[in-house]
Amino acid sequence: MRREPARAALRWVAAGTALNAALYLAYLVLAQGPLGPRGAMTATYAAGIAAGFVVNRNWSFGHRGTIGISLRRYVALYLGGYALNLAALTIADGVLGAPHALVQAVAIPTLAVVFFLAQRHWVFAHDTGS
């Protein structure tokens, strides 16, 4: 059964805060190594997609629809977010010289708003098998 909007939002914020805090710390550590900022962002982003789908589908939104449909939508959403995040990091850090840690600190909550709305109204919306 799909969760009520307020309850879903609270659970999504709790799960997202914990997951993004852990991923941001991992990013900071990995960015100092051979992966560099863009490689670290890619690695932590992939880990976040996998963990986030399971947690958000089951706990945050209580989605019981077709897993294939929601997974395809989730991956599409996050690949789009990845492209935006990578572009912002490349331009702000690589071209403009902004600190990569600051770029990510701004990108994460900005994308989070878009991700919540898309998950609520598209990814984990009631599906009809299409």
Secondary structure, 3 states (H helix, E strand, C coil): CCCCHHHHHHHHHHHHHHHHHHHHHHHHHHHCCCCHHHHHHHHHHHHHHHHHHHHHHHHHCCCCCCHHHHHHHHHHHHHHHHHHHHHHHHHHHHHCCCCHHHHHHHHHHHHHHHHHHHHHHHHCCCCCCC
